[in-house]
């Protein structure tokens, strides 16, 4: 019986750590993609992060009814 509990705990730990690893990996990929896009907008077109953020706030304000 103790062996089953240990095996079950190991399976749960592996699943949780696998999920956590995927979450961190996807988060880092998303951050790098956003940073690349912001740098490309800045260096290629002269559009700074402030202008992008203002546009996002405008869209969200319209979407939220503000």
N, C-alpha and C positions, 0 to 999 in steps of 0.2 A: 504493500500500500504506500509506503514512504517513497519507493522508487517511482510510482506513478505521479506522486505530488511533485517530486523533483523534476521529472521529465516534463510535466505540464508547466511548471514554472520556467523551465528552460525554453520551451516553445513560446510562452508568452513574452519572455524577455527578448528572444530573437525577433519576434514579430514587431514588438514595440520599437526596438532599436533599428530595425529595417525601415519602419515607417518614419522614424525620426531622421534617419540618414537621407531618405528620399525628400523629406520636407526641407532639410537644410540645403541639400543639393539644388532643389528647384528654386529655393529662395535666393541662393547665390547666383544662379543662372539668370534669374529675373533682374536682380540688382545690376549685374554686369550688362545685360541687354539695355536696360533703361539708361545706364551711364553712357554706353556707347551711342545710343540714339541722341541723348542730350549733347554729347560732345560733337557728334556729326552735325546736328542742327546749328550749334554755336560756330564751329569752324567753317562749315560750308556755306551757311546762309546768314550768319550773324544773329541768329535768334537765340537769346539767352534763356536760361531756366525760368527766370521771372515771367517772361512773356508766355512761356508754355504753361506755367502754373496759373497765370491769370485766365488763360483760355479754358483750362480744365475747370477752374472755379466758375466761370461763366456757364459752361455746359452743365455742371452739377447744379448750379443755381436755377437754370431753366428746367432741368429734370426734376428738381425737388420743389419747383413752384415758387421760387423766391424772386 
